[in-house]
Amino acid sequence: MFPNANTLLGVVGLGLIGGSLSLDLQALGYKVHGLVSRQETIERAHERKLATEISTDPNILLDCDLIILAHPLKQLLEPPKKLLESLPLSSVITDVGSVKSPVLEKWQDLHPRFVASHPMAGRSESGIEAGVRGLFKSRPWIATPNHLTDPIALDCVRKIAESIGSHWLIADARAHDQAVALVSHMPLIISAALIKTMSEDVNPIVKSLARALASSGFADTSRIGGGDPHIGTGMAQCNTEALIHSIATYRQSLERLEELISTANWAELHKELEHTQKLRPEFL
């Protein structure tokens, strides 16, 4: 039953997500062909054992049974002709993009066995050095099929996801994009705004002291704001409507808390913080 030990996998892009996926899949015994965009990254990718075979030539994918597109959203939405020509029609193709509606719309006409999916895991690191084992264990991997999605291809992606310990979910593409705007894309923008606020304090003494005092709390809340700007910009470009709506809702919540503080309404502020304390475990 596909996928099995003889299944040849392909990964396009060996950065954080693609590299981590390839490491996990190789640990399960799969052979993985990796496609990278720059010749100079091949040697280091080999040193890190990010794939069984690695090349800049898309033809390395020609014999692959299942191919994971792990390159940035821009390239995913504007795939090179040579890449498309190297994807066998019999192969299962999936992606890891964090926005699903435009990806599904684009790829459902490009390949008959395409499955739109999104493994939700990450770190602030990026590039060829970022991939690690175990990144997806106990993390959601969500697929957003529609009526054109091949059910057998969908099941193949599910098996791959579950084999590396991911929690498999299925949802509508639009609902996915609205949800990730709330839990992933908006927090990135908020985190970036926090870092920007810290850096722009006009009092140099306060700024210097704040940097010296910043500890685990600041590290936790600012982590994603310090990530790859190409990824953050791509998210915003491809999920603009949902992101703007989420930011507007967040602004209302922030203004409400600001009002309670400015009016010294400590009892009500305590209630709000008590409420959020109880809510937080639902999202973890």
C-alpha positions as CSV (number, residue, x, y, z in Angstrom):
1,M,0.0,0.0,0.0
2,F,1.4,3.4,-1.0
3,P,3.3,5.0,0.6
4,N,5.6,2.1,1.6
5,A,9.3,1.5,2.1
6,N,9.9,1.6,-1.7
7,T,8.2,4.9,-2.1
8,L,10.6,7.6,-3.4
9,L,9.8,11.0,-2.0
10,G,10.7,14.5,-3.4
11,V,11.1,17.7,-1.4
12,V,11.3,21.0,-3.2
13,G,13.2,23.4,-0.9
14,L,15.3,22.2,2.0
15,G,14.9,25.1,4.4
16,L,13.2,24.9,7.8
17,I,10.1,23.0,6.8
18,G,11.4,21.1,3.8
19,G,14.7,20.2,5.5
20,S,12.9,19.1,8.7
21,L,10.4,17.0,6.8
22,S,13.2,15.3,4.8
23,L,15.1,14.5,8.0
24,D,12.1,12.9,9.6
25,L,11.1,10.9,6.5
26,Q,14.7,9.6,6.0
27,A,14.7,8.5,9.6
28,L,11.7,6.3,8.7
29,G,13.6,4.7,5.9
30,Y,12.4,6.7,2.9
31,K,14.7,7.8,0.2
32,V,14.3,11.5,-0.5
33,H,15.3,13.6,-3.5
34,G,15.8,17.2,-2.7
35,L,15.5,20.1,-5.1
36,V,17.3,23.3,-4.2
37,S,17.5,26.6,-6.0
38,R,21.2,27.4,-5.6
39,Q,24.2,25.3,-6.5
40,E,26.2,26.7,-3.5
41,T,23.7,25.1,-1.0
42,I,24.1,21.6,-2.3
43,E,27.4,20.8,-0.5
44,R,26.1,22.0,2.9
45,A,22.8,20.2,2.3
46,H,24.7,17.0,1.7
47,E,26.8,17.6,4.8
48,R,23.6,17.9,6.9
49,K,22.1,14.8,5.2
50,L,19.0,16.8,4.3
51,A,18.2,14.4,1.4
52,T,19.4,11.2,-0.2
53,E,20.1,13.0,-3.5
54,I,20.2,16.7,-4.0
55,S,20.2,18.8,-7.2
56,T,19.2,22.2,-8.7
57,D,17.8,20.3,-11.7
58,P,14.0,19.7,-11.4
59,N,14.5,16.4,-13.3
60,I,15.6,14.9,-9.9
61,L,11.9,14.7,-9.2
62,L,10.9,12.6,-12.3
63,D,10.9,9.3,-10.5
64,C,9.4,10.5,-7.2
65,D,6.0,9.0,-6.1
66,L,5.1,11.8,-3.7
67,I,6.5,15.3,-3.9
68,I,6.3,18.0,-1.2
69,L,6.5,21.6,-2.4
70,A,8.3,23.4,0.5
71,H,9.4,26.6,-1.2
72,P,8.0,30.1,-0.3
73,L,4.5,31.1,-1.2
74,K,5.5,33.4,-4.0
75,Q,7.2,30.5,-5.8
76,L,4.3,28.3,-5.0
77,L,1.9,30.6,-6.7
78,E,4.3,31.3,-9.6
79,P,5.8,27.9,-10.2
80,P,8.6,27.8,-12.9
81,K,7.7,26.0,-16.1
82,K,10.6,23.6,-15.7
83,L,9.4,22.5,-12.3
84,L,5.9,21.8,-13.6
85,E,7.3,19.7,-16.4
86,S,9.2,17.6,-13.9
87,L,6.2,16.6,-11.8
88,P,4.9,13.2,-13.0
89,L,1.1,13.1,-13.5
90,S,0.9,9.9,-11.6
91,S,2.7,11.4,-8.5
92,V,1.0,12.8,-5.5
93,I,1.9,16.5,-5.0
94,T,1.3,18.4,-1.8
95,D,2.5,21.7,-0.4
96,V,3.3,23.3,3.0
97,G,2.1,26.8,2.4
98,S,0.5,28.7,5.3
99,V,-2.2,30.2,3.0
100,K,-4.5,27.7,1.2
101,S,-7.2,29.4,-0.8
102,P,-4.9,30.9,-3.5
103,V,-2.7,27.8,-3.6
104,L,-5.6,25.4,-4.1
105,E,-7.1,27.7,-6.8
106,K,-3.7,27.8,-8.6
107,W,-2.7,24.1,-8.3
108,Q,-6.0,22.3,-8.9
109,D,-5.6,23.2,-12.5
110,L,-1.9,22.4,-12.7
111,H,-1.8,18.8,-11.4
112,P,-4.6,16.2,-11.1
113,R,-3.2,14.7,-7.8
114,F,-2.5,17.9,-5.9
115,V,-3.4,18.1,-2.2
116,A,-3.3,21.5,-0.5
117,S,-1.9,21.1,3.0
118,H,-0.1,22.9,5.8
119,P,2.0,21.4,8.5
120,M,1.8,23.9,11.3
121,A,5.2,24.0,13.0
122,G,8.1,26.5,12.9
123,R,11.0,28.2,14.5
124,S,12.6,31.6,13.9
125,E,15.5,30.1,12.0
126,S,15.4,29.7,8.3
127,G,17.5,28.4,5.4
128,I,19.6,25.4,4.9
129,E,20.8,25.3,8.5
130,A,17.3,25.4,10.0
131,G,16.0,21.9,9.4
132,V,15.7,19.7,12.6
133,R,14.2,16.3,13.5
134,G,10.9,16.1,15.3
135,L,9.6,19.5,14.3
136,F,6.2,18.2,13.4
137,K,5.6,15.7,16.3
138,S,2.2,16.3,17.9
139,R,1.7,19.4,15.7
140,P,-1.3,19.9,13.4
141,W,-1.0,19.1,9.7
142,I,-4.1,20.4,8.0
143,A,-5.4,19.6,4.5
144,T,-7.9,21.7,2.6
145,P,-9.3,19.5,-0.2
146,N,-12.2,20.4,-2.4
147,H,-14.4,18.4,-4.8
148,L,-11.6,18.1,-7.3
149,T,-9.1,16.6,-4.8
150,D,-8.1,13.0,-5.5
151,P,-9.2,11.0,-2.4
152,I,-6.4,8.5,-2.8
153,A,-3.8,11.3,-3.0
154,L,-5.3,12.9,0.1
155,D,-5.0,9.6,2.0
156,C,-1.3,9.3,0.9
157,V,-0.6,12.7,2.4
158,R,-2.4,11.8,5.6
159,K,-0.2,8.7,6.0
160,I,2.9,10.7,5.5
161,A,1.8,13.3,8.0
162,E,0.8,10.8,10.6
163,S,4.0,8.8,10.1
164,I,6.1,11.7,11.5
165,G,3.7,12.2,14.4
166,S,1.6,15.1,13.1
167,H,-2.1,15.5,14.1
168,W,-4.1,15.2,10.9
169,L,-7.0,17.7,10.3
170,I,-9.2,18.6,7.3
171,A,-10.9,21.9,6.7
172,D,-12.3,24.3,4.1
173,A,-9.5,26.4,2.6
174,R,-11.1,29.7,3.4
175,A,-11.8,28.7,7.0
176,H,-8.1,27.6,7.3
177,D,-6.9,31.0,6.1
178,Q,-9.1,32.8,8.6
179,A,-8.0,30.6,11.4
180,V,-4.2,30.9,10.7
181,A,-4.7,34.7,10.4
182,L,-5.8,34.6,14.1
183,V,-3.3,32.1,15.5
184,S,-0.2,32.6,13.2
185,H,-0.2,35.5,10.9
186,M,-1.6,38.2,13.2
187,P,0.7,37.1,16.1
188,L,3.7,37.6,13.7
189,I,2.6,41.1,13.0
190,I,2.0,41.9,16.7
191,S,5.3,40.4,17.6
192,A,7.0,42.6,14.9
193,A,5.2,45.6,16.3
194,L,6.4,44.8,19.8
195,I,10.0,44.6,18.7
196,K,9.6,47.9,16.7
197,T,8.1,49.6,19.8
198,M,11.0,48.5,21.9
199,S,13.6,49.8,19.4
200,E,11.9,53.2,18.9
201,D,11.7,54.4,22.5
202,V,13.0,58.0,22.3
203,N,14.7,57.7,25.7
204,P,18.1,56.1,25.1
205,I,18.6,55.2,28.8
206,V,15.2,53.5,28.9
207,K,15.9,51.7,25.6
208,S,19.3,50.4,26.9
209,L,17.9,49.3,30.2
210,A,15.0,47.5,28.5
211,R,17.4,45.6,26.3
212,A,19.3,44.6,29.4
213,L,16.1,43.5,31.3
214,A,14.5,41.6,28.4
215,S,14.1,38.0,29.5
216,S,12.0,34.9,28.7
217,G,8.7,36.8,28.5
218,F,10.0,39.1,25.8
219,A,11.7,36.2,24.1
220,D,8.5,34.2,23.9
221,T,6.3,37.1,22.7
222,S,8.9,38.4,20.1
223,R,10.1,35.1,18.7
224,I,8.0,35.0,15.5
225,G,8.5,38.7,14.9
226,G,12.2,38.0,14.5
227,G,11.7,35.4,11.8
228,D,12.4,35.4,8.0
229,P,10.9,38.7,6.6
230,H,10.2,37.0,3.2
231,I,7.9,34.5,4.9
232,G,6.1,37.2,6.9
233,T,5.6,39.4,3.8
234,G,4.4,36.4,1.8
235,M,1.8,35.6,4.5
236,A,0.5,39.1,4.5
237,Q,0.3,39.3,0.7
238,C,-1.5,36.0,0.3
239,N,-3.9,36.3,3.2
240,T,-4.5,40.1,3.3
241,E,-8.3,40.1,3.9
242,A,-8.3,37.7,6.8
243,L,-5.2,39.3,8.3
244,I,-6.7,42.8,8.2
245,H,-9.9,41.5,9.8
246,S,-7.9,39.8,12.6
247,I,-5.8,42.9,13.3
248,A,-8.9,45.0,13.5
249,T,-10.4,42.6,16.1
250,Y,-7.2,42.6,18.0
251,R,-7.1,46.4,18.0
252,Q,-10.6,46.5,19.6
253,S,-9.4,44.2,22.3
254,L,-6.3,46.2,23.0
255,E,-8.3,49.5,23.1
256,R,-10.7,47.9,25.6
257,L,-7.8,46.9,27.9
258,E,-6.2,50.4,27.4
259,E,-9.5,52.0,28.5
260,L,-9.7,49.9,31.7
261,I,-6.1,50.9,32.6
262,S,-6.6,54.6,31.8
263,T,-9.8,54.8,33.8
264,A,-8.2,52.8,36.7
265,N,-10.9,50.2,36.5
266,W,-8.7,47.5,38.1
267,A,-11.6,45.2,39.1
268,E,-12.7,44.9,35.5
269,L,-9.1,44.6,34.2
270,H,-8.7,41.7,36.7
271,K,-11.8,40.0,35.3
272,E,-10.5,40.4,31.7
273,L,-7.1,38.9,32.7
274,E,-8.8,36.1,34.6
275,H,-10.9,35.3,31.6
276,T,-7.9,35.2,29.2
277,Q,-6.0,33.1,31.7
278,K,-8.8,30.5,31.5
279,L,-9.0,30.7,27.7
280,R,-5.3,30.2,26.9
281,P,-5.2,26.4,27.4
282,E,-7.8,26.0,24.7
283,F,-5.3,27.2,22.1
284,L,-2.3,25.1,23.3
